Amino acid sequence: MLYNTDTMKQGKTKTTTDMTLDRGNGETDAVPFQRQRPLNLPFKLINTPEGLQKAVEHLREYPRIAIDTESNSLYVYAEQVCLIQVSVPDMDYLIDPLALADLSPLRPLLADPAIDKVFHAAEYDLIMLDRDLDLHVHGIFDTMWAARIAGWPECGLGALLQTHFGIAQDKRMQRFNWGRRPLPVKALRYAVQDTHFLLPLRDILARELRRLHRWEEAQEVFAELHQVIQRARTIEDYNFWRVKKARLLSPTERGVLQALFLFREEVARQQNQPRFRIMSDKLITRLAQTHPSTRQDLARLDFVPDRTVQRYGTQIIRAIQEGLQNPVDLPKAASNGHRDPQTDVRYETLRAWRKQIAKQRGVDPDVVISNAALHEIAELNPQSIAELAEISILGPWKLQTYGQSLLEAIKTGDTM
C-alpha cells in the first residue's frame, strides 16, 4: 500500500524533480528525485511476501539504494531488527521483518556488489542484518564515514539533513519503540527520512571526496566495514570484560564487577528489559569500586537511585559479597594497555604522529588509523614496508600513503 502522509490530511503533495545520481565513476544520471517536505514523503509499507517480491524487482532497476534499520534496543533484553527502510529515487519502502517470515528475496539484492548500498553509520545495521536476518551486505557507501573523511565538522545524519536539505528531524522519535504494532504513521514518516535523502547526500559527498582526492581512501574504509561482521561473530557472549573500565580495576573489584554483571544479566533476561534499565555500566563499575557491605551502606551512596535500592538492594549486596570472594585477574592475552615499556613508548609516539597527520588533513585522528590498529602495530613493531604489509593491518591506500612515515615514527619511539 502506498502511503502519502500529506494526502491523508490534505489530498495533495508538492514535489520537485531536479536530482542527479552520480554513478561513482565520474558519470551522472538524471533521474526524477522527489524533494519534498518531511510531511509529504510517500512510502510503501511492505508486510506481505508478494509486496516484498515486487519491491525487490523494482529496487534491482537501480545502480544504488539507500538502507537503514530500526530496532527495539531501548525496550527489550535482546534487541531485533523491527523495520528496514530502503529508498530509491522514485520510492521509499518500509519493510516489516516482524510480519515477514521469509526475507530471502532481499539476499541477492543486498549481496550484489554491483549495486551500491548507501548507509549512514553502517556498522550497527550491518551487524544486526547479519545476526538477526542472515542478510549480508556488499557494496557499501557510508555517508557518515564519507563526511568524516572529507573533514566535515558535523557528521551526524540530523545535522547533514538540516544543512543540505533543510530537514529537521523529530527528536522525540529517537526513543520510539519500533517493536510496537501497528506502527503509527508519525513513526513511519520519521523512518522514511532516514533513507529518503541518503542518495542525494551520497552524491554530494562523492563529489567532495573526489575534489579532495580522497575517493580511494573512502573506498578502502567502506570495504573494511565488512570486518565488523567478522568481529561481531567472534564475540560469543556479552561478558563483563566489555564494560569500559573493567581492565582498570583491581582483581577484587573485577570480581565484584563480574558478580554484579551476571546479576544484571539474569534480571534483564527475566524481565525482558535492556541491561541499562536495570543498572548502567557506570553504576555497576562504581559499585565494584565502593563495594558497600550492607543495604544501608548502599542506600547512603548518592550515585545509586532509590528505586534501584528498593528493587534490588538485597540481591546487589549478595552479589557484591560473592564477588569479593572471587577476585578476577586479567586474562593472559589482556595487557591493560601496558604490554611492555617499549611498546607503550612506540604506541604513544604513533599517537603523536597520527595527531599531527590528522591536523594536517583536517580530520579526526581515528580517520587516519584506529586506536586498535595503532596498538597492534606498536606491539608487532614492523621494521619495513614489507613487514607492515605482511601483518595486513593497513589497506593498500593507507599503506602507500602512511607507511613510510609510520615506520619513521616507530624508529623514533624505539630510540626514546
C-alpha positions as CSV (number, residue, x, y, z in Angstrom):
1,M,0.0,0.0,0.0
2,L,1.3,3.5,-0.9
3,Y,1.1,5.9,2.0
4,N,1.2,9.6,1.4
5,T,1.1,11.3,4.7
6,D,0.2,14.6,3.4
7,T,-2.6,13.2,1.2
8,M,-4.1,11.7,4.4
9,K,-4.6,15.2,5.6
10,Q,-5.0,17.4,2.6
11,G,-5.2,15.2,-0.5
12,K,-2.2,16.8,-2.3
13,T,1.6,16.9,-2.3
14,K,4.3,19.3,-3.6
15,T,7.4,17.8,-5.2
16,T,10.3,18.8,-7.4
17,T,12.2,16.5,-9.7
18,D,15.7,18.0,-10.2
19,M,18.1,15.4,-8.9
20,T,21.0,13.6,-10.5
21,L,22.7,10.4,-9.5
22,D,26.4,10.0,-9.5
23,R,27.3,6.5,-10.8
24,G,30.6,6.5,-8.9
25,N,32.8,6.6,-11.9
26,G,32.5,10.3,-12.7
27,E,29.3,9.9,-14.6
28,T,25.8,11.1,-13.6
29,D,22.3,10.0,-14.5
30,A,19.5,12.4,-14.5
31,V,16.6,10.9,-12.6
32,P,13.4,12.2,-11.1
33,F,14.0,12.5,-7.3
34,Q,11.2,13.8,-5.2
35,R,12.5,16.5,-2.9
36,Q,9.7,17.1,-0.6
37,R,8.9,18.4,2.8
38,P,9.0,15.7,5.5
39,L,5.2,15.5,5.9
40,N,4.8,14.9,2.1
41,L,7.0,11.8,1.7
42,P,5.1,8.9,0.2
43,F,6.2,5.4,1.1
44,K,5.1,1.8,0.7
45,L,4.8,-0.4,3.8
46,I,5.9,-3.9,2.8
47,N,4.4,-6.7,5.0
48,T,3.4,-9.4,2.6
49,P,5.6,-11.8,0.5
50,E,4.0,-10.5,-2.7
51,G,4.8,-7.0,-1.8
52,L,8.4,-7.8,-0.9
53,Q,8.9,-9.6,-4.2
54,K,7.6,-6.6,-6.2
55,A,9.7,-4.2,-4.2
56,V,12.9,-6.2,-4.8
57,E,12.2,-6.4,-8.5
58,H,11.8,-2.6,-8.5
59,L,14.9,-2.0,-6.4
60,R,17.1,-4.1,-8.8
61,E,16.5,-1.5,-11.5
62,Y,18.8,1.0,-9.8
63,P,22.6,1.2,-9.5
64,R,22.3,2.2,-5.8
65,I,19.8,2.0,-3.0
66,A,19.7,3.6,0.4
67,I,19.2,1.4,3.5
68,D,18.7,1.9,7.2
69,T,17.2,-0.3,10.0
70,E,15.3,0.4,13.2
71,S,15.5,-1.9,16.3
72,N,13.9,-2.0,19.7
73,S,17.1,-2.0,21.7
74,L,15.8,0.6,24.2
75,Y,12.9,-1.7,25.3
76,V,14.0,-5.4,25.4
77,Y,16.8,-7.6,26.6
78,A,17.7,-9.0,23.2
79,E,17.0,-6.3,20.5
80,Q,16.0,-7.2,17.0
81,V,15.5,-5.5,13.7
82,C,12.0,-4.2,13.6
83,L,12.0,-2.2,10.4
84,I,14.1,-2.0,7.2
85,Q,14.0,1.3,5.2
86,V,15.1,1.1,1.6
87,S,14.9,4.1,-0.8
88,V,15.4,4.6,-4.5
89,P,14.8,7.9,-6.3
90,D,11.1,7.2,-7.0
91,M,10.0,5.3,-3.9
92,D,10.7,4.7,-0.3
93,Y,10.0,1.2,1.1
94,L,9.5,0.3,4.7
95,I,9.9,-3.4,5.1
96,D,8.4,-5.1,8.2
97,P,10.6,-8.1,9.2
98,L,8.2,-8.9,12.1
99,A,5.4,-9.5,9.6
100,L,7.5,-11.4,7.0
101,A,8.7,-14.9,7.9
102,D,10.9,-15.1,4.7
103,L,13.2,-12.3,3.8
104,S,15.3,-14.4,1.3
105,P,14.2,-12.2,-1.7
106,L,16.4,-9.5,-0.2
107,R,19.6,-11.7,-0.1
108,P,20.7,-11.5,-3.7
109,L,20.0,-7.8,-3.8
110,L,22.0,-6.9,-0.7
111,A,24.8,-9.3,-1.6
112,D,25.3,-7.9,-5.2
113,P,28.4,-5.7,-5.1
114,A,27.4,-4.1,-8.4
115,I,24.5,-2.3,-6.5
116,D,25.8,0.3,-4.1
117,K,24.2,0.2,-0.7
118,V,24.2,3.6,0.9
119,F,24.1,3.7,4.7
120,H,24.7,6.3,7.4
121,A,26.9,4.9,10.2
122,A,26.6,1.3,8.8
123,E,28.3,-0.8,11.4
124,Y,25.3,-1.4,13.7
125,D,23.0,-2.0,10.7
126,L,25.4,-4.5,9.2
127,I,25.8,-6.4,12.4
128,M,22.0,-6.5,13.0
129,L,21.1,-7.6,9.5
130,D,23.7,-10.3,9.6
131,R,22.9,-11.6,13.1
132,D,19.1,-11.3,13.1
133,L,18.1,-11.9,9.5
134,D,21.0,-13.6,7.8
135,L,21.3,-10.8,5.3
136,H,24.8,-10.0,4.2
137,V,25.6,-6.7,2.5
138,H,28.3,-6.0,-0.1
139,G,29.0,-2.8,-2.0
140,I,28.8,-0.2,0.8
141,F,28.9,3.6,0.8
142,D,28.7,5.1,4.3
143,T,27.8,8.7,4.4
144,M,28.9,9.2,8.0
145,W,32.4,7.9,7.2
146,A,32.5,9.8,3.9
147,A,31.7,13.1,5.8
148,R,34.5,12.3,8.3
149,I,37.0,11.5,5.6
150,A,36.1,14.8,3.9
151,G,36.8,16.6,7.2
152,W,33.2,17.9,7.6
153,P,32.7,19.3,11.2
154,E,29.2,17.8,11.5
155,C,28.7,14.2,10.6
156,G,25.5,13.2,12.3
157,L,22.6,12.4,10.0
158,G,20.4,15.0,11.6
159,A,22.9,17.8,11.1
160,L,23.6,16.7,7.5
161,L,19.9,16.7,6.6
162,Q,19.4,20.1,8.2
163,T,22.5,21.6,6.4
164,H,21.9,20.2,2.9
165,F,18.1,19.7,2.7
166,G,16.6,21.9,5.3
167,I,15.1,18.9,7.1
168,A,14.7,19.0,10.9
169,Q,14.2,15.5,12.3
170,D,11.7,15.0,15.1
171,K,14.0,14.2,18.1
172,R,11.0,12.9,20.0
173,M,11.0,9.8,17.8
174,Q,14.6,8.8,18.6
175,R,13.5,6.8,21.5
176,F,10.5,5.2,19.8
177,N,9.7,1.5,20.4
178,W,10.0,0.1,16.9
179,G,8.7,-3.3,18.2
180,R,5.2,-1.8,18.5
181,R,2.5,-2.9,16.1
182,P,0.8,-1.4,14.3
183,L,3.3,1.3,13.7
184,P,1.8,4.8,13.8
185,V,2.0,7.0,10.7
186,K,4.3,9.5,12.5
187,A,6.8,6.8,13.2
188,L,6.7,5.6,9.6
189,R,7.1,9.1,8.4
190,Y,10.1,9.6,10.7
191,A,11.7,6.3,9.5
192,V,11.4,7.4,5.8
193,Q,13.5,10.5,6.4
194,D,16.5,8.3,7.4
195,T,16.9,7.0,3.8
196,H,14.9,9.3,1.5
197,F,17.8,11.8,1.4
198,L,20.8,9.4,1.6
199,L,21.2,9.1,-2.2
200,P,21.5,12.8,-3.0
201,L,23.7,13.1,0.2
202,R,25.8,10.4,-1.2
203,D,26.3,12.2,-4.4
204,I,27.2,15.4,-2.7
205,L,29.8,13.6,-0.6
206,A,31.1,11.6,-3.6
207,R,31.8,14.9,-5.5
208,E,33.5,16.3,-2.4
209,L,35.7,13.2,-1.9
210,R,36.9,13.4,-5.5
211,R,37.5,17.1,-5.2
212,L,39.7,16.4,-2.2
213,H,41.3,13.4,-3.8
214,R,40.0,11.2,-1.0
215,W,37.8,8.9,-3.0
216,E,40.2,5.9,-3.0
217,E,40.7,6.3,0.8
218,A,36.9,6.2,1.3
219,Q,36.5,3.1,-0.8
220,E,39.1,1.4,1.4
221,V,37.3,2.4,4.6
222,F,33.9,1.2,3.1
223,A,35.5,-2.2,2.2
224,E,36.8,-2.6,5.8
225,L,33.3,-2.2,7.2
226,H,32.8,-5.9,6.3
227,Q,35.2,-6.7,9.1
228,V,32.8,-5.5,11.7
229,I,30.6,-8.5,10.9
230,Q,33.5,-10.9,11.4
231,R,34.5,-9.3,14.7
232,A,30.9,-9.4,15.9
233,R,30.7,-13.1,15.1
234,T,33.8,-13.8,17.2
235,I,32.2,-12.4,20.4
236,E,30.3,-15.4,21.8
237,D,28.5,-13.6,24.6
238,Y,28.2,-10.2,26.1
239,N,30.6,-10.5,29.0
240,F,31.8,-8.2,31.8
241,W,35.2,-7.5,30.0
242,R,33.2,-5.3,27.6
243,V,32.4,-2.9,30.4
244,K,34.5,0.1,29.7
245,K,36.8,0.3,32.8
246,A,36.9,-3.4,33.6
247,R,40.6,-3.8,32.9
248,L,41.4,-0.7,35.1
249,L,40.0,-2.3,38.2
250,S,41.9,-4.3,40.8
251,P,41.3,-8.1,40.9
252,T,38.9,-7.8,43.8
253,E,37.0,-5.0,42.2
254,R,36.8,-7.1,39.0
255,G,35.4,-9.9,41.0
256,V,32.6,-7.7,42.2
257,L,32.0,-6.2,38.8
258,Q,31.6,-9.7,37.3
259,A,29.2,-10.7,40.0
260,L,27.1,-7.6,39.5
261,F,27.2,-8.0,35.8
262,L,25.9,-11.6,36.0
263,F,23.2,-10.5,38.4
264,R,22.1,-7.7,36.0
265,E,22.1,-10.2,33.1
266,E,19.8,-12.6,35.0
267,V,17.3,-9.8,35.9
268,A,17.3,-8.2,32.5
269,R,16.7,-11.6,30.8
270,Q,13.9,-12.5,33.2
271,Q,12.2,-9.1,32.8
272,N,13.0,-8.8,29.1
273,Q,14.5,-5.4,29.7
274,P,17.6,-3.7,28.3
275,R,20.6,-4.0,30.7
276,F,20.8,-0.3,31.2
277,R,17.3,-0.1,32.6
278,I,18.3,-2.4,35.4
279,M,21.7,-0.8,36.1
280,S,24.1,1.1,33.9
281,D,27.7,0.0,33.2
282,K,28.8,3.1,35.1
283,L,26.7,2.2,38.1
284,I,28.0,-1.4,38.4
285,T,31.5,-0.1,38.0
286,R,31.2,2.4,40.8
287,L,29.6,-0.3,43.0
288,A,32.5,-2.6,42.2
289,Q,34.9,0.2,43.4
290,T,33.0,1.1,46.6
291,H,31.5,-2.4,47.3
292,P,29.1,-1.5,50.1
293,S,28.7,-4.2,52.7
294,T,25.1,-3.6,53.7
295,R,21.8,-2.4,52.2
296,Q,22.0,0.6,54.5
297,D,25.5,1.4,53.1
298,L,24.2,1.0,49.6
299,A,21.3,3.5,50.3
300,R,23.8,6.1,51.5
301,L,25.6,6.2,48.2
302,D,24.4,9.3,46.3
303,F,25.0,7.7,42.9
304,V,22.7,4.8,43.5
305,P,19.0,5.6,42.6
306,D,16.5,5.0,45.4
307,R,14.5,2.8,43.1
308,T,17.4,0.5,42.5
309,V,17.9,0.1,46.3
310,Q,14.2,-0.6,46.8
311,R,14.0,-3.2,44.0
312,Y,17.4,-4.9,44.1
313,G,19.2,-3.8,47.2
314,T,19.4,-7.2,48.9
315,Q,20.4,-9.0,45.7
316,I,23.1,-6.3,45.0
317,I,24.7,-6.8,48.4
318,R,24.6,-10.6,47.9
319,A,26.3,-10.2,44.6
320,I,28.9,-7.9,46.0
321,Q,29.7,-10.3,48.8
322,E,30.0,-13.2,46.3
323,G,32.3,-11.1,44.1
324,L,34.6,-10.2,47.0
325,Q,35.3,-13.9,47.5
326,N,36.2,-14.4,43.8
327,P,38.8,-11.9,42.6
328,V,39.4,-11.9,38.8
329,D,42.9,-11.5,37.3
330,L,43.5,-10.0,33.9
331,P,43.4,-12.7,31.2
332,K,46.8,-13.6,29.9
333,A,46.1,-12.0,26.5
334,A,45.0,-8.8,28.1
335,S,47.6,-6.2,29.0
336,N,45.6,-3.2,30.2
337,G,47.4,-1.1,27.6
338,H,50.8,-2.0,29.1
339,R,52.4,-4.7,27.0
340,D,55.9,-3.7,27.9
341,P,57.5,-0.3,28.4
342,Q,58.9,0.0,24.9
343,T,55.6,-1.0,23.3
344,D,54.0,1.8,25.3
345,V,56.6,4.3,24.0
346,R,56.0,3.2,20.5
347,Y,52.3,3.5,20.9
348,E,52.5,7.0,22.3
349,T,54.9,8.0,19.6
350,L,52.5,6.7,16.9
351,R,49.6,8.5,18.6
352,A,51.6,11.8,18.4
353,W,52.4,11.0,14.7
354,R,48.7,10.3,14.0
355,K,47.6,13.5,15.7
356,Q,50.0,15.6,13.5
357,I,48.8,13.8,10.3
358,A,45.1,14.3,11.3
359,K,45.7,18.0,12.0
360,Q,47.4,18.5,8.6
361,R,44.5,16.7,6.8
362,G,41.7,18.3,8.9
363,V,40.2,15.1,10.0
364,D,39.7,13.2,13.3
365,P,42.7,11.1,14.4
366,D,40.9,7.8,14.0
367,V,40.1,8.6,10.4
368,V,43.8,8.2,9.8
369,I,44.3,4.9,11.7
370,S,42.2,3.5,14.5
371,N,43.5,3.0,18.1
372,A,43.2,-0.7,17.7
373,A,45.4,-0.7,14.6
374,L,48.0,1.5,16.4
375,H,48.1,-0.8,19.4
376,E,48.7,-3.8,17.1
377,I,51.4,-2.0,15.1
378,A,53.2,-0.9,18.3
379,E,53.2,-4.4,19.6
380,L,54.3,-6.1,16.4
381,N,56.9,-3.5,15.7
382,P,57.3,-3.8,11.9
383,Q,60.7,-2.6,10.6
384,S,60.0,-2.3,6.8
385,I,57.1,-1.7,4.4
386,A,57.2,-5.4,3.6
387,E,56.7,-6.3,7.2
388,L,54.0,-3.7,7.6
389,A,52.2,-5.1,4.6
390,E,52.5,-8.7,5.8
391,I,50.6,-8.0,9.1
392,S,47.6,-6.8,7.0
393,I,46.5,-4.1,9.3
394,L,46.6,-1.3,6.8
395,G,44.8,-1.4,3.4
396,P,46.7,-0.6,0.2
397,W,45.9,3.1,0.2
398,K,46.9,3.7,3.9
399,L,50.0,1.5,3.4
400,Q,51.1,3.6,0.5
401,T,50.1,7.0,2.0
402,Y,51.3,6.5,5.6
403,G,53.6,3.5,5.5
404,Q,57.0,5.2,5.3
405,S,56.3,8.0,7.8
406,L,54.7,5.5,10.2
407,L,57.9,3.4,10.1
408,E,59.9,6.5,10.8
409,A,57.7,7.2,13.8
410,I,58.3,3.7,15.1
411,K,62.0,4.1,14.9
412,T,61.7,7.4,16.7
413,G,59.8,5.6,19.5
414,D,62.5,2.9,19.7
415,T,65.3,5.4,20.3
416,M,63.5,7.1,23.2
